[in-house]
Each structure stands twice: as C-alpha cells, then as structure tokens.
C-alpha cells in the first residue's frame, strides 16, 4: 500500500487523536496539524509527528505555540488563513477534516479544489452545503470518503454496487442516546451531566448532546442524501441500542447488507485512509460469541423532535439545512452552558427554521449568511 501523507484538521479532538493512532499503526506521514486553542496537546503532537505546518484557529494560541515550537522547525500559522493553507498543503495527498462546526466548510472546499482526497468527519460540510460540495468534488474528480461510523458502514456495504438503482433504501442505525424510552415529561428537566452520559460511544460534548436529542441522526440523514445521491424517501432510521450494526443497505431484491463492529472509531477512520484496500489495524475486534443480543426499534419523533426538524429542513431545501445546523449549534452551546433546558434545543431550531429566510440554489456566500442569521436568531433564555 502506498503510504499516504495527511493534513489533519482538528488533531486535538476525539477523531483527531484516534486518527493519529491509525497513522501510528499504518506508518502514515503527517504534513499538517490544526487545532482551535489546545496549545499543550498540539505542541506534544507536533514534537512527535514533526509536521511542516501547525495551525491554531485562535491567534493568541498560535503565538504561544510558535514560541513553544521555536526549536523544532515546525511552521505555525493562525486563523482561517492557516486552516486553508493546511487544507491545500502540497505535501499532503489526503485531508482529514475532523474540525467541528461550520469552520470546516471552506477548508474542505479548498482541499477539493486542490485535488486532495477528503476523509470527512465534519458533518456540517455536507449538511449545510452538500450539493455544492459534492458538485465541486465531481468537477475536480475528488473522492470524499466518510469517516462517520454510520456513513462508513453504508460506504462499505455499497462496495461492488455499480448501479445505485439497485439500492432500495439505506438504513441508519442510532443508539438512541442516554434517553431512549423516556417520556417527554421525564426529559423536560434533564441535566447536562445526564445528557452527556452516552451508553456506547466516547465523543465530544456537542456530538453527545446531538445524540441525546437525535439531531445527530437527523444530520446524518441529510449527509446520506448528499453522499449517496438518494432522496429522503430512501433513507430510514432504526434504533439499535447495542451499536454493533453500524448501518445497513437494503437492495431491490430485499437483501440486507450490514457492517458490524465494536464501537471503535478507528475502524472507519482507517478504512477512509486505506480504501479501496483493507489492512490490519488497531481497531478492537468484535467477538460474536460475547456480544449482546441485537435489538431494533423505531425512533420516536415526537419525544425527539430534532429528527423530524432535520427532515423538514431537507424537504424545504436551499439554505434550510444551514439554518437548521447553525441554530442547533448555538442551542446546544447554550444548553451545555446551563442556559435553558433540553427541549429549548428543538424549540430554538424550529423558531429559526420558521423565521430565517430560505434561499434556493444557494452560493457559498448564501450558505454562510444563512448560518449567521440562524445563530443570531437563537437568543439566550432570560
């Protein structure tokens, strides 16, 4: 296997750290590392991997990092300009986009235009600008390889499928988060600590709250539509508490193909970095004789309205999905700060979808403007 050289956008987050574990196991080279403001961890990573470039989005953090790395020869840059440079660095052939939020959109587009293979772990890129991103990738002949466990599962189950017309539907599995089976009244006053107790996965705070509200699955429905060029009607969600089956593809002959594995993100990360080949790696193997019985249930869109809101946004089209995402990011941040309750999250998202104007066939500027308008519409509770 040809050894890839990666630029890793978001190296200090959960996905970023696990990506570096995969790089260690496979002997992949690292050309660039980026973070927001985690100077100490980024310094440690830079001293180990010796990238050509390190970037902090926070300018003050970048200045601190520059002083700390003065003896290494690692060049330090800051802000969006630095992130764009990391995404287009000549030494890298693959860009892993593991940054969180809308900040990942412009670097991903820049990397595509520079001809880089994209290992995509940033949901917002496809949720907010999926049609624009996929069209840009087609125009430049660039592969976008999913890192999310569910989308990687679907991608793996689609290998060998030459005609997408053979696909009857995609089935995204969802753990149901920490609140599966709870009533609406029980969820009215849940705490941040309770919402952060995911039963299966160890993830960052924002994505863990999205799992608790099931917005995460709504965003994945939108991503699946973009990645696999399928309508909403061909994408289903099923609750699978054990997180053993990571998603499925149902074909027109009623055959179901599923990808199974432990709750270990290193497997989908590695497959994105080795596709179309498979090689031994660090992911934990699944022991079928000791794993739990597999159960399935339908999602409840009344108790978890964020899933329904995501479907509403995608039916509306245009910038509605950017509005959905922007409002959700702010609403989740407020909840994590103790500003408002669990159901304030869907309430603020619904309000943004109802009040922020939608632009059809949007440009990148339209998408970014819709995101900002949605964020501004989400006021903190009194």
MOPEVEN-V636353 format. One record per run of one state. SS is the DSSP state (h for helix, s for strand, l for the rest). FROM is the first residue (numbers start at 0). LEN is the number of residues. If there is no record, write none. Layout:
# MOPEVEN-V636353
ss = [SS & SS]
from = [FROM & FROM]
len = [LEN & LEN]
This chain:
# MOPEVEN-V636353
ss = [l & s & l & h & l & s & l & h & l & s & l & h & l & s & h & l & s & l & h & l & s & l & h & l & s & l & h & l & h & s & l & h & l & h & l & h & l & h & l & h & l & h & s & l & s & l & s & l & h & l & s & l & h & l & h & l & h & l & h & l]
from = [0 & 4 & 9 & 13 & 26 & 28 & 35 & 38 & 49 & 52 & 56 & 58 & 68 & 74 & 78 & 87 & 93 & 97 & 102 & 113 & 116 & 120 & 122 & 140 & 143 & 146 & 148 & 157 & 163 & 166 & 174 & 176 & 179 & 183 & 187 & 191 & 195 & 204 & 213 & 214 & 228 & 231 & 234 & 239 & 244 & 251 & 255 & 260 & 264 & 274 & 296 & 298 & 304 & 316 & 319 & 336 & 343 & 355 & 363 & 377]
len = [4 & 5 & 4 & 13 & 2 & 7 & 3 & 11 & 3 & 4 & 2 & 10 & 6 & 4 & 9 & 6 & 4 & 5 & 11 & 3 & 4 & 2 & 18 & 3 & 3 & 2 & 9 & 6 & 3 & 8 & 2 & 3 & 4 & 4 & 4 & 4 & 9 & 9 & 1 & 14 & 3 & 3 & 5 & 5 & 7 & 4 & 5 & 4 & 10 & 22 & 2 & 6 & 12 & 3 & 17 & 7 & 12 & 8 & 14 & 5]
